[in-house]
Amino acid sequence: MAEFTPLEAPAKDARSLPAVVPPKLIGRDVTLGRIYTQLRDLKATLVYGPAGVGKTALAATLASAYSELAGGVLYLNLQNDTLSELVARVGRAYDHDEIMHAEVPANAAPAVAALLEREKPLLVLDGVHHPQATADFVNRCVRGVPVLLVNETEISGPWAGQRLNRLEPQPAALLFRSLADQPDADEAAVNRLTEAFGYHPFALTVAAGWARASKQSPEAFQALIPAGAGAEVSPSLLALTAAFRSLATGNNNALQGLLLVMGATFTGSASAEMVSLVAGAPVETINGALGLLVQRHLLERIHRGGAYYRLHETTATFLQTWLKGTKGLDALQIKVRDAVRTYTRTYTDRMRADAADVEAATRLAVEMDLILATAQWSAARGDSDVANELAAMLTSAGSFVSDYGYAYDVGLLRRLAATSTTAFPAHSVPLQPPAPRPVVEDTADDEDDLLDEDESLADDLVDDDDLIDLADEDEDADEAVDDEAAPLPFDNPSRQTPVVPVQQRPIVDRRNQADELAALAAQQVRQGKDTEAIASYSEALALFEGLNDAPGMLTALQGLASLTVATENSQAAVLHATRGITLATEHGNDTARMHLLMTLGEAREQLGESGEAIRALEQALEIAESLEDKSAEGQILLQLGYAQLDAGANSSATETWDRALALFRSRDQRALEGRALGGLGTANGELGRWSEAIGYFGSALHIAREVKDRDEELLQLINLADAHVQSNQLGQAVLRYRQALHIAFEMDNEEAIVSTTVDLARLLVESPRHLRIAEMLVDAALEVDGHDRDLRRLKERIEDEFEALGDSVDMKPISGTARDYAANAYQLE
């Protein structure tokens, strides 16, 4: 019996990719080379640009090169996927039980990171991104593997951006000739056509598909463009209008109807079997007719458990707009809904009869995206029974849900089914799907005219005999059905259609879940479980966004910003803080804006962007002063001083810390007073005033011991030692380093043990009499970190010094261990 292969499984050859690889990527050589270099160097890269410009073609070309490598290509098509959805899909791709069965998939992020690092695929995330979820996924789950992102707009995150624009005239002409299979087409005619379509790859691909199928000239297609179309009408709309109208031959509009069926699906994609259920025609006939549409570049065919068809996002929007104009969208989408229910029932019945029916499991997996989208479409109209029915069928299908990794997906269905969308009076009107995204920015009257049809195709969509006649009459039909025929060289994010996103959930359930996740995150923070808290806040944020709950979003963003700064995930912290600041500003929440500006300043400091840090902190300081929040004012002044110091503004830093010191003393805040004194010591050191620096550091050390702050005591001892070195007071420097080493040993702070030992040993090796002590210290530190380069170099130097000196020096004897040596110095205070 054949084994089940997850649909997301890494592709090990180009044919297995969920994107069509063009025979040759035209006009993108320089960009292709640049991105390949970045991926080779493990630098995450985002390719972005307008719909239809060729982003997916570029990604598919790169993926085909990686598919032959050992790790293959993990190519995920996105539709606003949340972090949990991304994690669950990776777990399913590798059949990883721990990840697939995680109660909160986002909490399995560390397991995903380890899995990807071990398997080493090229990771491609292509489609419509949820910016925050994608950033969180890359930050938390991607380590040591190349990452390529594809999105229509630029989004912020830990990656470099590469914008893709329309083609230059010469490559545009070459693209048309190649796809139209007309190498000898009249040059002037081709140039006029490419110019008319603004050198837009998608529009030219549609035109070339028509020219190839009809074996007519570029002029003939240009003549199909509706007269009087204004310059503001997009090239894509012009090309689609001409190509769509050309599908009708005489009284036969079957291909138009079939394309509209695809447009009515909630994902813009379906198998031939699903389309046959909607259209009421045999699968073989549907496959042949869909092949004709693939040949015309109006549809894309990929391998997804067999032949699978999907629309380009621009085509999907065009078709839904057309259907709305003919008043046929609702009726056709009801047919899709009923077909999905029939399809699901058929294969869950088979799985219930035979849990080992791999073909049935594959068929369910193939349409899982459409199953989820259908449930969401129905729930958005107040009908949660469909979600309940689909969830019940899937959970009754033997071990399909648990064995094949769809627990999270069925969980989404259950949440849709659990609660009515009309539970709260404030939400008594059923949710409506968003309007389709227009093809151009301004909807002109010209476009309404282009989409205006006198007759509705939705009433009589597909006639079986017409489809058979079309297939028989077209001499290229066999070629069109061939899996190798007519690859599409343009951008095709797979799941974008103007429908309600799958992850949107009923309001009652979403609100409860969001509140619970936010509370769980706060508890995890208190328990020191930062990684788990980040996952919980991320999930809560996605739910609050769906509810348009600004206070909830702000709470989650503040939590995420603070946690990502604490874990030094600086890019993510900037993203969270910036979003939070915008939201707080819009809703007049000055306190939240102040704290987020402080977090943003810290994140900018971590990134070495001192100027940006200063600007953020100065804004926070203004708010604190206006709110008369002295506690926050002092904290900001402390932060601001370090940012100014890093920017080289030493005098400004001194003034800032003087102001902070006065504030802390007036409020008897001893711990913070000590930190301000430490800052003043650092500033004076930067100015070369070492005796003043030693005085400030000494005072800061005294306070740290008074308030029993061991971290601060360690810091000030090291600061003092460094200042004594600069003042050439080496005896005092050795004493302070020894005392700092004692604190590091007591705290079991491995990093401090190693770094302090290095500083101390470097002083001691300058004195031949102290070589044995230096060796003892270095050996002890090497037991903590045997790979530290500085320690290993010191060890080699000490050995060389011993060899050179021989017995000529009377060395100080060793008494006790390194810990004893450090502790003895601490007793000298």
N, C-alpha and C positions, 0 to 999 in steps of 0.2 A: 504494500500500500504506500502511495506517495506521502511524503511528509509535508506538513503545512509550512509554507514559507511566508513569514510576515511581509506585508506589503511595504513596510518601511525598511526592510532588510537592506544593508549596504549593497550597492550595485557593484558587481565585480566585472562588468563589461558594459559597453555603451548602450546596448539594446535594453538593459535592465533599468536604465535611468528613467525617472518619472518626468522627463523633459525630452523633447526632440532635439537631437544633435544635428545642426546644419551640416551639409556636405563640406562647406567651406564658409568660414566667417569672413564676410567681405567688409573691408574698410575699417577694421578694428585691430590691425596688427600691433600698433604701438601700445594701445590700451591693454590688449591681451598679454603682451610681454611684460608690461609694468605690473599687472595684477598677478601674473604667474610668479614673478620675482618676490612679491610681497607674501604670497602664500607659501612659497618655498622657505621664506625666512620666518614662517609662523606668525605673520602679522595679519590679524583679522582685517578684512576689507569689505566695505559696503559699496555696491554698485547701485546707483540710483539715477533716475531720469524719467521723462514722461512715458506714459503707457505706449507700448508699441515701438519703442526706440531700439529694442534688441537686447535688453538686459538678460533675459533668460537664455537667449541664444548664446550670449557670451558665457554665462554660467555653465550651460550645458557643454560647450566646447572645452572649457577648463575641466569640467567633471569627467568628460570622456578620457582626457589624458590621465587623470588620477585613477580611473576605474580599473586599470590594469595593475595597479600597485596592490600590495598585500592587504592594506586596510580598506581598499575600495572607497566608495563614496556614499556617505549618509546624506541623502538629498531629501529634505523635508519641505513640502509645499505648505505655506502658512495662510491662515485666515484669521488674523488677530488672536493667535494662540496665546493662552496664558502660560505662565511658568509651569504650572502643574501639567498642562496638556503637552508641552514640549518634553517634560521629563517622562511622562507616561509613554509617549511615542518612541523615545529612545529606548526605554525599557522593553517595549514591544519589539522594536527592531532587532534587538539582540536576545530576545526571549529570556530576559533577566528577571527571575522571580521576585527578588527583593524590591526592585524598582516597580515592576508591574503591579505588585500587590500592596504597595505602600498606601496607608490610609490617607495621608496627605502627600501626594506625589512630590510636591516641592521640597519636602523634607528629605527626599532621597537624592538631592542634588550632589552631595559628596560621592555617593555611589556612582552617579552618572559621570562625574569628573574622572573617577578612577577607571571606569569602564572605557570611556573614550580615550583616555591616555594610554590604556593598554592596547586597544584595537587600532588606534591611529588612522581613522578614516579622514578623507576630506569632508568637512561638514558644510553643507550648503543649506541655507535658510532662505527660501525664495517665496515671495508672495506679498501678503499684506501683513505687516508687522504690528504687534502691540509694542510700541517702543520700550516701555518699561520692562515688560516681560522678556523681550529679547535681550536687553541690556543685562538683566538679572541672570538670564540663562548663560550668556557668554561669560559674564564675570564669575559665576559660581560653578558652572558645569563644564567649562572648556579649558583644558590645560594641555599644552604640548601638541595640539593638532591645528592644521590650517583651517580657517573659517572664512567662508564667502557668504555675504548677505546680499540679497537683492530686494529692493523696495522702490516704490515710485518716488518717494520724497526722501530727503536727507534726514536722518535721525541721529541723535547724539548717543555715543556709547564708546566702549573701548576698542575702536576700530578706525581705520583710515577710510576716507570717503573718495569715491571716484565717480564723477558725474558722466553719464553717457548722453551724448547729443545726437541730433539727426546726422545723416551721412553727408559727406561732401558730394558735389555733383558727379564726379567720375565714378566713385564707388556705388552711388545710387543707380547710375545707369547700368553698371556691371551687375548689380543685384537683380534688376529687372530682367536683363537679358538671360541671366543664368536660370532664374526661376521660371521664366516664360519659355525656356528652351528655344530662344530665338537669337542665336549669336549674330545673325546677319540682318537683324531688324534695322530699319532706316535710322541712322544716327540722330538726325534732326528730330524725327518723330519721338524717339526715346527720350531725348533731352527735353522736349516740350512736355512730355508726360511727367517726367521726374520733377521738373520745375513746377508744374501745376500742382503736384502733390507735396511740394515743399521738401523733397528728398526724405520723406518720412518712411522708414522701413516697413511699417505695418501697411500703410496705404499702398505702397509699391508692391508688396507681397500679394495683397488681394487682387490688384490689377494684373499682376503676373499670373496668378492662378487662373483668372478668367481667360487671359490670352493663351495660356497653355492648353486649357480644356477646349476652348473654341477654335484654336489655331487661327486666331485673327490678330490683326496688327495693333500696335499701341494706339494708333489713331482711332481705331474702332472702339476701344474701351473709352478713350477720352470723349468720344461722341456720346457715350451713354450718360455722362455726367449731366445732371439736371441743369437746364438752362436757367440763368439768372441767379445761380447760387452766389452769395456774397463772399467776399474775401475772408469774412469772420468765421465762415463755416469750416470746420476742421477737415484736413485731408482724409482722415480716417472715416468720417461720416460720409464724405463724398464717395469714397471708394466703396464703402459698404452698401450705400444706397444703390449705386450702379450695379454692383455685383448681385445684390439680393433681388433686384427687379429682373435681372437677366435670367434668373433661375426659372421663371415661369415660361413655359413653351406652349403656345396655343392656350388650350383650356387646362393644361396640366400645371398645377402649382404645388405638386407633391413635395418637391425638394424644399420649397419655401416653408411649407407646413412642418416638415421634419426639422428644419433649422429652428423654427419657432418653438417646437417641443423642447429642444435643447435649451432654448432661452428661458423657458418656463420652469426648468428645474431649479431647485433652490441653491444649487452649488455651481450651476453652469457646466455640469459634467455628469456623465452616466455611462453605464455599459449598454451595449446594443440590446441586451435582454430587457433592461429597464425601459429603454425607449420603445421597445416592441409592445410592452404592456400598456404604455401610455397611448401609443399610436394605433394599436390593434392590428398590427401586421406581423408576419413571421419574422423571427430573428434573422434568418438568412437574407431575407429581402431588405430588412433594416440595415444589416451590415453592408450590403452592396450599395445602398443609397447613401449611407453615411460615408462610405469610401469615396463617392463622387464629391461630397462636400469637402473631404480631406484633400482631394486632388485640387479643388478650387481654393484651397487655403482659407476656407471659411470655418474649418473645424480642425482640431488637432487629435491625432491618435497616438496613444502611448500604450505601453504594456503595464497592466495592473491586474494581475491574475488572469490575463487574456487581453484582448483588444478593448480599449477603454477610450472614450471620446470626451473632449472638453472644449469649451469656447475660450477664445481670448477675452480678457475682461472688457475690451472695447466692443467686441461683437455682442457679448452678453448684455451690456447696457443698451446697445442699439436695438437688439431684439425685444427687450422688455419695454423700451420706449415705444416701439412699433406696436406691440401687443396692447399696451395701454391705450394707444391712439385708436385701435380697432375695438376697444372694450372687451378684449378676449382674454386678458391676463388671468383674471380671477377664475374663470371657468377652466382654463387649461391647467392652472396650478392645483385645482381640486382634483383633476385627473391624475396629476403627478402624485398628489398625496395618496390617492386610493391605490395607485400602482405600487407605491412604496410599501403600503400595508400588505398588499397581496404578495409581493416579492418576499418580504420579511417572513410572512406566515409560511410560505412555501418552504423556505430553507430552514427555518427553525423547526418545522414539523419533521423535516428530514434529520436534523441533528437530534431531535428528541427520540426518533426511532433508532438512530445509529450514531452514537457519540463519536465514532471514529470516521464519520463521513467528512473527509478532508475537503472534497469538492464543495460541499454545502457550506462548510466553515469559510472557505475562500470566497464564495459568492456573497456571504454576509459581510465579510471584511471589506470586499470591494465597494459595497454601497453604504458602509457605515457612516461616512460623511453626509451622504444624502439622507440617511435615516435620521440622524441627529438634526439636520437642518429642517427636515419635514416636521419633526416634533416641535421645534422652535417656532416655525411658521404657524403651526396650528395653535400653540400656546399663546402666541402673540395676539391671536384673534379670540382669546378667551376659551379655547378648546383644549384643555389639558388631558382629555380622554385619549387622544392620539398618542401622546407621550407615554401614558399609562399602559396603553395597549402594546406599544412597541417594546417598552421595558419588560412587560410580562412575557412577551414572546421570546425575547432574547434570553431572559433568565431561565426560561423553561427549556432552552435548547441544549440540554445535556450539560457538558462542562465547557461550552463555548466561551462564556464570559471569563472564567478563571484561567482556563488553559491557554487561551489565545490572546490574553492581555487586554481585554476590553472592559475591565471593572470600572475604570474611571469614566469611560464613555457611558456605560449603563447608569453609573451614578448621576451623570448629568440628566439622563432621561428621567430617573426617579425624582430628582429635584424639580424638574419641570412638571411631573405628574402629581407631586405631593401637595401643591398649593394652587389655588385659583389666582389668576392675575387680578381679580376684582375684590380681593379680600379687604383692602383698605379703601375707605370712601375717597381718599385723596387720589386713588388710582382706579376709579371706577370705570374709566374708559379703557377698553383693551388696547394693549400696546400695538403700535403700527410699525411696519418696517420702514426704514429710511428710504427716501426717494432715491432712484438710481442716480449715480454720479453722472453729470453731463459730460459729453465727450469734449466740449469746449467750455471755456469759462463763462461766456455770455450766451444764453440761449436766445437765438435770434429768430425772427419770423421766418427767415429763409429755411431754418432747420425744421420748423413746424410744417412748412410746405413740403419739404423733402420726405417727411414721415407720414404725410397725409395719404391714406388709401381709401378708395371708394368702397371696397368690399372687405369683409372680415375673413381672414384665413382661418381663424380659430374655430369657426363653426364646422368646417369640413376639412380637417387638417391633412390627413394622409389617406390617399386611396391606394390600396394594395396593387391594383392593376397598373395604375400610373407609375408606381415605383418600379414594378417589374419592367414596364415598357422603357422607362428611362435607363435602367441598367442594360437592357438588351440593345438599345439604340446607340449607346455611347461606346465607341470603339476602344476607349481607354478605360472602360470599367474594370477590367481585370487588373490593370496596373494600379488603379486607384485603391482596390481592395488589398493589394499586396502590402504587407507590413513595412516594406522598405520604401514605398512610394512617397514622393513629394514631401520630404521633411520641411517643417516650417522654420524659417530663419529669423523669427522675431520673438519678442517678449511674450511669454504666456504664463503669468502667475495662475496656478491651476484652479484655485477655488474661489476666486473673487467674483461675486455677482451681487446685485443690489438686493440682498435679503438680510434679515436680522441675523447677526452673528450667532454661531452655535452656542458660544459661552454665555450669552445673555440668559438669565434665569428668572423665574417668577419672583415678584417683589418681596413677598413674605419670606420665602426661603432665603433669598439673597440677603435681605436685611439681617435676619437672624444669624446666618452663616458669617456675614461680614463682622457683626458685633462680637460673635464668639471667637473668630480668628484674631481680632484686634486685642481682645482680653487675653487670649492665649499667648499672643506675642509679648504683651506686657509682663505676663508671668514668666515667660522664658527669659526675658531680659533680666528680671530679678534673680533668676536662677543661674545667670551667667551663660545661658545657651544662646549665644549670639547668632550662630548659623541657623538654628531652628527658628529663632525670632524673625530673622530676615525673611525666611520662607513664609512664615505666617502673615507677616505684614504685607508681603507681596500679594498673597492670595486675597487678603482683606482689601487691599487697594483696588484690585481688579473688580471686586464686587461693589465697592463703594462707587467706582467710576460708572458702573452699569446703572446704579441707582441715582447717579448725579447728586450724591450726598457729599457736599463740600466739607462739612466738619469731619466726616469720617475719612475722606480723602486726605485732609490736612493732618489728622492724627497719624494715619499710616505713613504719609510722606515724612513727617517729623521723625517718626520711629526709624524709618529706613535710612534717612539721612544721618542720624546719630550713629546707628549701628555700622553703616558702611564707612563712616569716618573712623570709628573705633577699630574696625578691622582693616583700616588703611586701603579700602577699596575706593580710592579717591575719585575716579571718574564717575562711578555710580553715585557717590555722595553728591557730587556737583549736579548730576542730573536730578536726583531726588530733591535736593535743596532748592534748585532753580524752579522746578515745577511748584514746589510748596510756596515759595516766595510769591510767585505769580498768583496763585490761588488765594493766599492770605491777603495780598494787596486788593484783589477783586472783592473780597468779602470784608475788608476793613478790620482784619484781625492783626493789630499791631504787635501784640505779644508774640504770636506765632511767627510773624515775619521777622521780628528781632532775633529770635532763637535760630531760625533757619538761616539768617544772614551770618550769625556766628558760626554755624556749622559749615556754611559755604566758605567762609573765610578760612576755617581750619583745613577744609579739603583743598582749597587753592594753595595753601601753604605746603601741604603734603606734595602737591604737584610742582612746587617750585615757582608758582605764579604769584610772587609777593605783591606785585602791583594790584592784581585783581583781589587778593586777600585784603589789602588795605582798604580798597574801595568798599568791599562788602562790610568790613568791620566798622568803618566810619559811618556807614548808613545805620548799622545796628546801634552804634553809640548815640546817634541823633535820636533814635526811637527811645532808647533807654532814658536819655535825659528828658525827653518830652513826657515819658511815663513816670518820671521821678523814681525809677527803679534803681536804687543805689547798688543793690547786690549785683544785678546784671551789668551795671555800668563798670563796676570794678573788674568783673570777669572779662569784659570786652577790652578794657584798658590793658590788662595783662596780655591778652592775645595780640592786640594791636601793636604793642611794644615789640614783640618778637617778629611780627610781620615787617615792621619798619626796620628792625635790625637786619633782617635777611635782605631787605631792599637796599641796604647800605646807608640808610638814614639814621646814623647812630645818635646824633644830637636829638632828633625827634623822638627816638626810642627812649632816651634818657628823660626827656620831658614827660613823656607818656607814663613811664614807670614812677617818676616822682609824684605825679598826680594820683596814680593808683595807690602808692604808698601812703599818701596823706589820707586818702579815702578809707583805706583798710584800718589805719591807726585810729581814725575818728570813730570807727565802728567796732574797735577792739577785735578785729578778725586776724588773730595771730598767724594762723597758717598761711593765709593769703598775704599778709605782711611779709612773711619770710620769702614767699615766691617773688614778690616785687623787689625785695632786696637782692635776691639772686639775679633777677633781670638786670638790675642796676650794676651788679658786679660784671655781668656779661658785657653790657654796653661800655663800661669803663675799660674792660679788657680789650674790646675792639678798638678803642681810642688810644690804646697803649698805656693807660694809666693803671699800671699793675698794683701799685700799693693801695690805691683806692679800691680796686677790684677785690684785693685780698680782704680788705676791711668789710666790704659788703658781703662777700661770700662767708666770712666768719660769722657775721651777724645772722645770715640766713641759716647757717649750720646750727647755731645756738637755738634758734626758734624751731627748726626741724626736730631737734632732740627734745625740746620742751613739749612739743605737741605729739611726740612719738610717731613721726611720719618717716618710716624707714626708707621709702623711695626717695623722698626729698633729701634725707640725710646722705644717702649714697651719692646723689647728684651733686650736692654741695661739697662733699669731700673730694670728688673728682675735679670739680671746678677749682677748688683751693689748690689741689696738687698741680693742676695745669698752670695756674697763676704763679705758683712758687717756681715752677720750671722756667717760666718766662722771666721771672725776677732773679734767676740763677741761684735760688735758695734750694739747692738739691736735697739737702738733709730733710728740710720740711716737706718737700715734695714726696720723698720716699715714705715719710711718716704718714702723710695723708693718703697715699696710694695703698699702703698696708691696711690702714683703717677702712678704706673703701672696700678692699678685698675681703675683709672680715665681714662687712655687711653683706656683700655679695654671696659669700659662703652661707651665712645664716639664712638668707632669703632663698637660697638654692637657685639663684639667678644665673643660669649658665652663660648667657651672653655677657653679663657684667663680669663674671669670673674670668672669662677669656680676655675681654678687652682690657680690664684693669691689670691682669697679669702681664699682658703685652707691654703696657705703658710702664709698669714697675720694672719688669725685667730689662727693658731697654735702658733704663737708668742704671741698673745694677751691673750690667755687662761692661759699662764704661769703667768700672773699678775692678781690676783683676782679683782683688781680695774677696769680692762678692760673687765670683763666678759660680761656686757651688750652690749658693743660695738661689741665684738666678736659675740654675739648672733644676733645682728642686721645684721651684715655682712653675717653670715651663712644663716639666714632666707631669705635675699635678693637673695643670690646665689641659694638657694633651689627653689626659684620661677623660676629660669632659668633652672635648672636641678634637679628635685626632686628625681632622682634616684641615684645621685652620692654617692658612698659609703663613700668617705672621708668626704663629707659634713654631711652625716647622722651620722657618728661616732662622728664628732665634736659636732653636736647638742646634742647627747646623753651625751657626756662628759660635755658640758656646763650645762645641766640640773642636772647632778650628782654634779657638783661643786656648783651650786646654793643651792641644797638640803643640802650639807655638810656645807656650809658657813652660811646659814641663813641670819641674819641681822648683822653679826659681822663685815662686811667690808663696808667701805664707798666707793661705786663704782662711777666711773666717770659718769656724766650724759650724756644722749644721746641728741644730738642737730641735728635735721634734719634726713636725710635718709643716706643709705649706699653711694649713689651717692654723697651726700653733703660731707660726711666724706672723700671720695677720692678726690673730687674737692678742698676742703680746703687745703689739703696737696700740691696739684699741684701749688697752688698760693704762696706757701712758697719759690719757686725757686727765 
